Amino acid sequence: MVRKAKVQLELNLTRKVRNNKKGFYRHVSQKKKVEKVYPPLMNTTGKLVAVDEEKAELLNNIFASVFTGSLSCHTSQVDGL
């Protein structure tokens, strides 16, 4: 039933494209949207992390270390004021 409804919606859009261009272009732009997939990341032990929750935790630790200063080897010093 869902497939038939989608086909019917597309048929209605094609029939009314001259009068309803906004609806047609909205439908086309929704079809172009793609979910972003992030590649696996490597954690501190050298293992690849592929699960989204683990990726989020790893990135959170990296970004949090910037503000706490726990990764001193990656920080730079600025001379002056």
C-alpha positions, 0 to 999 in steps of 0.5 A: 500500500505504501508503494502504491501511495508513493507511485500515486503521489509521483503521478499526481506531481507529474500531472500538476507540474505546470501549476505546482512547481514548488511541490515538484521541486520539494519532492525532487530535493527530498529524493536527493538527501542522503544520510552521511556515513562517517568512515571508521576511526582509530582509537588510542590502542590502534583498533578501528572503531566502526560503531556510531556510539563508539565513534561519538565517544572517541570524538567527544574525548578528542574534542574534550581534551582540547579544552582541558589540555590533556593532550599536551603534545598536540598543543601549540604555544603562542608568544606575546599577549 
